[in-house]
């Protein structure tokens, strides 16, 4: 197992790129984009489903969380199985296994049934760790950061429903197709189920039949051994901040826009897409930057931008009221953020998350080149589980505080913990590797010590 001393840029390998690698990247990214759209579709469907089934915001937050939970809890085994039997088989199975519950969502008429089906639909989210392991096996070390960034850009699938959902719901409400398929919000999961089946066939026949399986003969214990390292769990916490929070916001921002700024469902979907696009499409840029300059620098930039943006967004609209001794009151420091600056700051938050997601996964093949499936699976699983806990946490924090902006206070605290842990770890690493320099920076200059000020 290779453990590099730093996060310095990786030198380009002279190994030739395997034939078929680009086909693997193209079809896996397409499949992941659609599965991510299916996984995240409950965010934009929230308003019509809540209106029809008479659900509270807290109840619906558990529907969002159930999908995220099942899309996260199997990422570790999905990554390991991909290393062992190949991504072509695993990705095809995931596509078909997600298609059935996606269709059945259109037939749900109770909260309990919808909660169960949301959980089963969430199975699509596990395609991420499978795709990461699959593409890592097909791309040489010097191109892994960029290739994994391109694949991870499939997160943009979260915006697909934001675009097609509102017009479909508005134009087909009350209609029935083929005598069994209802229009409105119920048409969306039917369309997705058909796309999943078609992509299963395209993935199976469009990628090389002879797959690459780096863990085919590796014992299970050896595949799990790296998970004992604290470094893996630290990477997982980073991924909670850049991916788990991204998933949670993708699901909850449409409702946030509608309730806070009074916009329509269609407008809320478009504005949410302005967060999703940079958080997804900048992932290849984050991979390229990490290949070129090192993942550590990318992570520092990510966390500082996230702290600045969530620090602004968490401030509630209002002012300070001062009670004076004579009984009078004065108002000071008024603060309010309107929809335009709010959207700009959320866009910047998405940019930081897009770069950060790629940087986290650039670390994995660098530190664990022979265990990308297991380590990447665990990091993805815990990052996704963060997305499971965050939507209910957002809802209950808002209920307790009365401030919608408390959502971003939660993210501010999470980001601060990540940045502090990362910085303290790096400082300790530098001290351990260069102890002879530890006392060289604060020593007074000889001339200064002889002539104190």
Backbone torsions as a table, in degrees:
resi	resn	phi	psi	omega
1	UNK	NA	131.8	-177.9
2	UNK	-94.0	133.9	177.4
3	UNK	-130.2	98.0	-177.5
4	UNK	-67.4	150.9	-177.8
5	UNK	-73.1	-30.9	-177.5
6	UNK	-138.1	178.9	175.5
7	UNK	-97.3	34.4	-179.2
8	UNK	-65.1	158.6	-178.9
9	UNK	-57.6	142.2	178.8
10	UNK	-80.5	136.0	176.5
11	UNK	-76.5	145.7	-177.6
12	UNK	-69.2	130.7	-179.7
13	UNK	-74.2	146.2	177.2
14	UNK	-84.5	-4.0	178.8
15	UNK	-66.7	135.2	-179.0
16	UNK	-72.3	150.1	-179.3
17	UNK	-71.2	130.3	179.4
18	UNK	-60.5	141.5	176.6
19	UNK	-66.3	130.0	-178.8
20	UNK	102.0	-7.3	-177.7
21	UNK	-61.1	-41.9	-178.2
22	UNK	-67.6	-32.4	175.9
23	UNK	-67.9	-39.1	176.2
24	UNK	-61.0	-45.5	-179.0
25	UNK	-64.0	-43.3	-176.7
26	UNK	-64.8	-49.2	-176.3
27	UNK	-75.8	-35.5	177.6
28	UNK	-66.0	-38.3	179.2
29	UNK	-67.5	-41.4	178.1
30	UNK	-62.6	-46.0	179.7
31	UNK	-63.2	-42.4	-179.5
32	UNK	-65.5	-37.4	179.5
33	UNK	-60.6	-45.6	-179.6
34	UNK	-70.3	-40.9	178.8
35	UNK	-65.4	-33.8	177.0
36	UNK	-68.2	-36.9	176.6
37	UNK	-62.1	-42.4	178.2
38	UNK	-64.0	-43.6	-178.7
39	UNK	-60.6	-36.7	-174.3
40	UNK	-99.0	6.7	-171.5
41	UNK	-68.0	-20.8	-176.5
42	UNK	-71.5	-17.0	178.6
43	UNK	-64.7	-50.4	-177.1
44	UNK	-78.8	-20.1	179.3
45	UNK	-84.9	1.3	-172.6
46	UNK	-58.3	-50.1	-173.4
47	UNK	-63.2	-50.6	-179.7
48	UNK	-66.7	-34.3	178.8
49	UNK	-68.9	-44.2	179.3
50	UNK	-62.2	-38.0	-179.5
51	UNK	-67.8	-40.0	-177.7
52	UNK	-74.2	-40.7	-175.6
53	UNK	-98.0	1.8	176.8
54	UNK	56.4	57.4	-177.4
55	UNK	-106.1	146.3	175.4
56	UNK	-81.0	167.9	178.6
57	UNK	-64.1	-38.8	179.1
58	UNK	-64.9	-40.9	177.4
59	UNK	-61.7	-45.8	-176.8
60	UNK	-68.9	-27.6	178.5
61	UNK	-60.8	-27.8	178.6
62	UNK	-78.1	-24.7	172.1
63	UNK	-67.0	-45.6	175.6
64	UNK	-59.4	-44.3	-176.9
65	UNK	-67.7	-35.4	-178.7
66	UNK	-63.6	-42.3	178.0
67	UNK	-63.7	-43.1	-179.5
68	UNK	-65.6	-38.2	-179.4
69	UNK	-59.4	-52.6	-176.8
70	UNK	-71.6	-21.4	176.1
71	UNK	-82.7	2.8	-178.2
72	UNK	-122.5	-36.1	-168.2
73	UNK	-70.7	-18.8	-179.4
74	UNK	-104.2	10.9	-176.2
75	UNK	-67.9	-35.8	177.9
76	UNK	-63.6	-55.4	177.7
77	UNK	-63.4	-32.4	179.2
78	UNK	-63.3	-41.5	177.9
79	UNK	-66.6	-41.3	-179.6
80	UNK	-67.8	-42.5	179.8
81	UNK	-65.0	-36.6	177.3
82	UNK	-61.7	-44.2	176.6
83	UNK	-60.2	-31.5	-173.7
84	UNK	-87.4	-40.8	-175.3
85	UNK	-117.4	-6.7	177.5
86	UNK	102.1	144.1	-176.5
87	UNK	-71.6	-24.8	-179.6
88	UNK	-59.9	-45.0	179.7
89	UNK	-70.4	-45.4	-175.5
90	UNK	-65.7	-44.2	-178.3
91	UNK	-65.1	-38.4	178.8
92	UNK	-64.0	-43.6	178.8
93	UNK	-63.2	-42.1	179.9
94	UNK	-62.3	-39.9	178.9
95	UNK	-62.4	-46.0	-178.6
96	UNK	-70.5	-38.3	-178.9
97	UNK	-68.3	-24.1	179.1
98	UNK	-85.7	-23.6	-174.7
99	UNK	-67.2	-38.5	-175.3
100	UNK	-65.3	-56.0	179.0
101	UNK	-65.0	-27.8	177.5
102	UNK	-61.2	-43.3	177.5
103	UNK	-65.6	-41.7	-176.0
104	UNK	-66.9	-22.0	175.5
105	UNK	-57.0	-34.2	-178.9
106	UNK	-67.4	-14.6	-178.3
107	UNK	-104.3	2.6	-176.1
108	UNK	-77.3	136.7	-179.4
109	UNK	-132.3	12.0	178.0
110	UNK	-143.3	159.2	-179.2
111	UNK	-63.1	-43.0	-178.9
112	UNK	-62.7	-43.0	179.7
113	UNK	-66.8	-41.8	179.7
114	UNK	-65.2	-37.3	178.5
115	UNK	-63.5	-43.3	178.8
116	UNK	-65.1	-45.3	-178.0
117	UNK	-68.8	-35.0	175.9
118	UNK	-61.5	-39.6	177.0
119	UNK	-61.5	-45.8	-178.0
120	UNK	-69.6	-37.3	176.8
121	UNK	-61.8	-33.8	-179.7
122	UNK	-58.5	-15.5	178.1
123	UNK	-54.6	-27.1	-179.7
124	UNK	-62.0	-28.6	-177.9
125	UNK	-64.3	-21.2	-179.6
126	UNK	-73.0	-6.1	177.9
127	UNK	-64.3	-20.2	-177.7
128	UNK	-64.0	-53.1	-177.4
129	UNK	-67.0	-31.7	175.7
130	UNK	-64.3	-45.5	180.0
131	UNK	-66.2	-36.3	178.0
132	UNK	-62.4	-48.5	-179.8
133	UNK	-65.3	-39.2	-178.6
134	UNK	-64.0	-48.4	-179.0
135	UNK	-71.3	-32.7	176.5
136	UNK	-61.2	-35.1	-179.6
137	UNK	-71.8	-24.1	-174.4
138	UNK	-99.3	-14.3	-176.3
139	UNK	-113.3	142.8	179.8
140	UNK	-71.1	162.4	-170.7
141	UNK	-58.6	-39.3	-178.1
142	UNK	-68.9	-15.7	-179.4
143	UNK	-114.2	2.5	-175.7
144	UNK	-64.9	-42.3	-178.5
145	UNK	-58.7	-47.0	-179.6
146	UNK	-67.3	-44.5	-178.2
147	UNK	-62.8	-43.6	179.4
148	UNK	-68.0	-30.7	175.3
149	UNK	-67.0	-41.3	177.5
150	UNK	-62.8	-46.5	178.6
151	UNK	-60.9	-46.1	-179.0
152	UNK	-63.7	-21.7	176.9
153	UNK	-63.4	-10.9	173.0
154	UNK	-60.1	-12.6	172.3
155	UNK	-55.0	-20.8	179.7
156	UNK	-61.9	-14.1	175.0
157	UNK	-56.3	-24.5	178.3
158	UNK	-61.6	-24.1	-178.7
159	UNK	-88.6	-13.9	-176.0
160	UNK	-59.8	-49.2	-179.6
161	UNK	-66.1	-30.2	178.6
162	UNK	-62.0	-30.6	-179.7
163	UNK	-87.0	-49.6	-173.6
164	UNK	-84.2	-24.0	-175.2
165	UNK	-62.6	-59.4	-176.0
166	UNK	-56.8	-47.9	178.8
167	UNK	-66.1	-36.4	176.8
168	UNK	-62.7	-45.0	-179.1
169	UNK	-62.2	-43.8	-176.0
170	UNK	-70.1	-38.9	-173.6
171	UNK	-87.2	-17.4	-175.9
172	UNK	-114.1	1.3	-178.8
173	UNK	-58.1	131.6	178.4
174	UNK	87.3	-9.2	-179.6
175	UNK	-88.5	162.1	175.7
176	UNK	-133.9	136.8	-176.3
177	UNK	-119.3	134.9	-179.7
178	UNK	57.0	20.1	176.8
179	UNK	77.9	-6.8	-176.6
180	UNK	-131.4	-25.5	-174.9
181	UNK	-95.6	118.1	179.0
182	UNK	-83.7	152.6	177.1
183	UNK	-82.7	-164.5	-178.1
184	UNK	74.1	-148.2	-177.3
185	UNK	-65.3	-23.0	-177.7
186	UNK	-71.8	-18.3	179.7
187	UNK	-74.3	-28.6	-176.4
188	UNK	-60.1	-52.9	179.7
189	UNK	-64.4	-26.7	177.0
190	UNK	-66.6	-45.9	178.2
191	UNK	-59.3	-42.7	-179.7
192	UNK	-65.4	-37.6	-179.3
193	UNK	-63.5	-37.8	177.4
194	UNK	-66.1	-43.8	179.2
195	UNK	-61.4	-38.3	-179.9
196	UNK	-63.7	-41.3	179.4
197	UNK	-66.1	-43.5	179.3
198	UNK	-62.9	-39.7	179.7
199	UNK	-71.1	-29.2	175.5
200	UNK	-61.4	-43.4	178.2
201	UNK	-66.8	-42.1	-179.1
202	UNK	-65.0	-38.8	179.6
203	UNK	-67.8	-41.1	-178.0
204	UNK	-67.3	-44.2	-175.7
205	UNK	-92.1	-14.0	-175.8
206	UNK	-97.5	-7.7	179.9
207	UNK	-112.6	160.3	-176.7
208	UNK	-57.1	133.5	-179.1
209	UNK	-71.0	-27.2	174.7
210	UNK	-93.4	103.4	-173.1
211	UNK	-89.2	167.0	176.1
212	UNK	-102.9	127.0	-173.7
213	UNK	-132.2	83.7	-174.9
214	UNK	-64.1	-19.7	-178.9
215	UNK	-108.1	19.3	-173.8
216	UNK	-59.1	-37.2	-176.4
217	UNK	-112.7	12.8	-175.4
218	UNK	-88.0	131.7	177.9
219	UNK	-62.7	151.5	-178.3
220	UNK	-59.7	-40.9	-179.3
221	UNK	-60.9	-37.7	178.9
222	UNK	-69.0	-35.1	178.8
223	UNK	-68.5	-31.5	-177.5
224	UNK	-90.2	-13.1	-174.7
225	UNK	-54.7	-42.9	-178.2
226	UNK	-62.5	-18.9	-175.8
227	UNK	-69.6	-9.9	176.8
228	UNK	-79.4	-10.3	-177.4
229	UNK	-82.8	135.1	179.9
230	UNK	-60.2	-32.1	-179.3
231	UNK	-54.9	-39.7	-179.4
232	UNK	-62.6	-40.7	-178.2
233	UNK	-73.4	-30.0	175.0
234	UNK	-67.1	-45.1	175.5
235	UNK	-58.9	-36.4	-179.7
236	UNK	-64.2	-40.6	178.4
237	UNK	-65.7	-40.4	174.8
238	UNK	-55.5	-41.1	-175.5
239	UNK	-72.7	-27.0	172.1
240	UNK	-60.4	-42.1	-177.0
241	UNK	-70.8	-39.9	-173.6
242	UNK	-95.0	-24.7	179.6
243	UNK	-112.0	-48.3	178.9
244	UNK	-58.1	-43.0	178.2
245	UNK	-68.0	-34.9	177.0
246	UNK	-62.8	-46.1	179.3
247	UNK	-61.5	-45.4	-178.5
248	UNK	-62.6	-44.7	-179.6
249	UNK	-68.8	-36.3	177.8
250	UNK	-59.4	-33.4	-178.9
251	UNK	-82.3	-32.8	-171.3
252	UNK	-102.7	-19.7	-177.9
253	UNK	-61.1	-39.8	178.7
254	UNK	-55.4	-45.4	179.1
255	UNK	-67.8	-35.5	178.0
256	UNK	-60.6	-46.7	179.1
257	UNK	-62.1	-43.2	-177.0
258	UNK	-66.5	-42.0	-175.7
259	UNK	-81.1	-33.7	-176.3
260	UNK	-85.4	-39.6	-175.1
261	UNK	-112.3	-2.9	174.7
262	UNK	69.0	30.1	-179.5
263	UNK	-90.5	168.0	179.0
264	UNK	-76.8	168.0	178.2
265	UNK	-60.3	-42.1	-179.6
266	UNK	-63.2	-45.5	178.9
267	UNK	-65.1	-40.3	178.7
268	UNK	-61.4	-38.8	178.3
269	UNK	-65.2	-42.1	179.6
270	UNK	-66.4	-41.0	179.9
271	UNK	-67.9	-36.8	176.1
272	UNK	-64.8	-35.3	177.7
273	UNK	-61.4	-28.2	177.7
274	UNK	-68.8	-18.8	170.7
275	UNK	-87.0	-41.3	-174.9
276	UNK	-68.5	-41.4	-176.2
277	UNK	-57.9	-55.5	179.4
278	UNK	-65.8	-34.2	-179.3
279	UNK	-67.9	-15.3	179.2
280	UNK	-109.1	-51.1	-172.0
281	UNK	-75.3	-18.5	176.0
282	UNK	-83.9	-1.2	179.3
283	UNK	-62.6	-42.0	174.5
284	UNK	-61.0	-35.5	177.1
285	UNK	-64.0	-42.0	176.5
286	UNK	-62.4	-37.4	177.4
287	UNK	-66.9	-42.9	177.9
288	UNK	-63.2	-44.6	179.9
289	UNK	-61.7	-41.0	-179.8
290	UNK	-67.7	-38.1	175.1
291	UNK	-61.5	-39.9	-171.9
292	UNK	-84.6	-43.6	-171.3
293	UNK	-117.6	-10.1	179.3
294	UNK	107.9	139.0	-177.6
295	UNK	-67.8	-28.3	-177.8
296	UNK	-63.4	-44.6	179.1
297	UNK	-63.1	-39.0	178.4
298	UNK	-63.1	-39.0	-179.0
299	UNK	-68.9	-39.7	177.1
300	UNK	-59.4	-48.2	179.3
301	UNK	-61.1	-41.7	179.5
302	UNK	-58.2	-51.5	-174.1
303	UNK	-68.9	-35.9	178.7
304	UNK	-67.4	-40.9	177.8
305	UNK	-66.9	-39.6	178.3
306	UNK	-63.8	-39.1	177.5
307	UNK	-63.1	-44.7	-178.2
308	UNK	-64.2	-45.0	-176.2
309	UNK	-71.3	-46.4	179.3
310	UNK	-67.8	-28.5	176.0
311	UNK	-63.1	-36.6	175.8
312	UNK	-73.9	-43.4	-174.2
313	UNK	-71.1	-24.6	-176.1
314	UNK	-78.9	-11.6	-176.8
315	UNK	-77.4	121.3	-179.4
316	UNK	-73.8	151.0	174.6
317	UNK	-64.9	136.2	179.1
318	UNK	157.2	-160.2	179.8
319	UNK	-155.9	167.8	175.3
320	UNK	-90.8	134.2	176.5
321	UNK	-109.2	124.0	-179.4
322	UNK	-104.6	123.2	174.4
323	UNK	-90.8	117.9	-177.6
324	UNK	-90.9	165.0	-177.0
325	UNK	-63.0	-29.5	-179.1
326	UNK	-83.5	6.6	178.1
327	UNK	91.5	-6.1	179.3
328	UNK	-82.1	163.1	178.5
329	UNK	-127.6	143.3	174.5
330	UNK	-132.0	150.5	-178.4
331	UNK	-108.1	139.1	-175.5
332	UNK	-139.6	157.7	173.5
333	UNK	51.6	55.1	177.3
334	UNK	-64.9	141.9	179.3
335	UNK	-140.4	132.9	174.5
336	UNK	-154.7	140.4	178.0
337	UNK	-119.7	121.0	-179.7
338	UNK	-85.5	178.2	-171.5
339	UNK	-65.0	-34.4	-177.0
340	UNK	-69.6	-54.7	177.3
341	UNK	-63.7	-32.8	176.6
342	UNK	-59.0	-46.8	-178.4
343	UNK	-65.6	-37.6	178.9
344	UNK	-64.1	-44.0	-179.2
345	UNK	-67.9	-38.5	176.8
346	UNK	-64.9	-36.7	175.5
347	UNK	-59.7	-45.3	178.6
348	UNK	-64.4	-37.3	175.7
349	UNK	-61.5	-41.7	177.7
350	UNK	-63.9	-38.8	177.1
351	UNK	-58.7	-45.6	-179.7
352	UNK	-63.1	-42.0	-179.9
353	UNK	-65.5	-38.5	179.5
354	UNK	-61.2	-44.6	177.8
355	UNK	-67.2	-42.7	-176.9
356	UNK	-64.4	-37.0	180.0
357	UNK	-62.0	-41.6	178.8
358	UNK	-68.4	-39.2	-177.8
359	UNK	-63.9	-39.8	178.5
360	UNK	-60.3	-46.0	-176.3
361	UNK	-78.6	-14.4	171.4
362	UNK	-69.1	-32.1	178.4
363	UNK	-60.6	-35.6	-167.0
364	UNK	-66.9	-53.5	177.0
365	UNK	-67.8	-17.8	176.3
366	UNK	-72.3	-47.4	-177.0
367	UNK	-88.4	-29.6	-174.9
368	UNK	-132.6	63.6	-174.3
369	UNK	-63.0	-24.8	-177.8
370	UNK	-99.2	2.9	-177.0
371	UNK	-138.5	40.1	-178.2
372	UNK	-62.8	-38.4	-177.7
373	UNK	-61.6	-50.0	-177.0
374	UNK	-73.1	-46.1	-178.7
375	UNK	-68.4	-47.1	177.8
376	UNK	-61.8	-34.8	178.1
377	UNK	-66.4	-42.6	179.9
378	UNK	-67.1	-44.5	179.1
379	UNK	-60.7	-44.6	178.2
380	UNK	-64.9	-38.6	-179.8
381	UNK	-63.8	-49.2	-178.1
382	UNK	-69.7	-35.2	175.0
383	UNK	-62.4	-43.6	178.0
384	UNK	-66.2	-36.4	177.7
385	UNK	-65.1	-30.9	172.5
386	UNK	-60.1	-40.1	176.0
387	UNK	-66.1	-25.4	175.6
388	UNK	-69.8	-43.5	-176.6
389	UNK	-78.5	-26.8	-172.0
390	UNK	-69.4	-44.7	-180.0
391	UNK	-57.3	-48.3	175.1
392	UNK	-62.2	-36.2	178.9
393	UNK	-63.7	-40.9	176.0
394	UNK	-59.0	-47.1	-175.5
395	UNK	-64.9	-45.1	-177.5
396	UNK	-73.9	-32.6	176.0
397	UNK	-66.0	-40.5	176.6
398	UNK	-63.8	-42.2	179.3
399	UNK	-63.0	-38.9	-178.1
400	UNK	-73.4	-43.0	-174.6
401	UNK	-89.9	-27.8	-174.8
402	UNK	83.6	0.3	-177.7
403	UNK	-108.7	119.6	173.4
404	UNK	-59.2	-31.5	-177.8
405	UNK	-69.6	-7.0	177.7
406	UNK	-62.0	-21.5	173.4
407	UNK	-52.5	-45.3	-175.4
408	UNK	-80.9	-20.7	172.2
409	UNK	-66.0	-39.6	176.3
410	UNK	-60.3	-44.5	-179.2
411	UNK	-69.0	-33.9	177.1
412	UNK	-61.9	-46.3	179.7
413	UNK	-63.8	-42.5	179.8
414	UNK	-61.3	-45.5	-179.8
415	UNK	-64.4	-40.3	179.6
416	UNK	-61.3	-42.3	178.6
417	UNK	-62.2	-44.0	179.6
418	UNK	-61.2	-46.9	-177.5
419	UNK	-64.1	-43.4	-179.9
420	UNK	-63.9	-44.5	-179.1
421	UNK	-64.1	-43.3	-179.6
422	UNK	-62.4	-46.3	-176.8
423	UNK	-65.5	-43.2	179.1
424	UNK	-63.4	-36.9	178.2
425	UNK	-65.4	-43.5	-179.2
426	UNK	-66.3	-41.9	177.5
427	UNK	-60.4	-42.5	179.3
428	UNK	-66.1	-40.2	178.0
429	UNK	-60.6	-44.6	-179.5
430	UNK	-64.7	-38.1	178.6
431	UNK	-66.4	-43.0	-178.6
432	UNK	-66.6	-36.2	-176.5
433	UNK	-83.9	-23.7	-179.5
434	UNK	-135.5	60.6	-176.7
435	UNK	-62.7	-25.0	-178.4
436	UNK	-69.8	-13.1	178.3
437	UNK	-97.3	-3.4	-170.9
438	UNK	-61.6	-32.8	-176.8
439	UNK	-109.3	21.9	-175.6
440	UNK	-96.0	-7.6	-170.1
441	UNK	-100.0	-24.9	-175.9
442	UNK	-110.5	11.1	178.2
443	UNK	-76.5	133.8	177.7
444	UNK	-67.6	149.0	177.0
445	UNK	-66.2	142.3	-177.7
446	UNK	-51.4	-42.9	-178.6
447	UNK	-65.1	-38.3	180.0
448	UNK	-66.0	-39.5	-177.7
449	UNK	-67.9	-30.0	-179.9
450	UNK	-81.1	-21.9	-178.0
451	UNK	-129.9	71.8	-177.2
452	UNK	-63.6	148.1	-179.6
453	UNK	-70.6	NA	NA
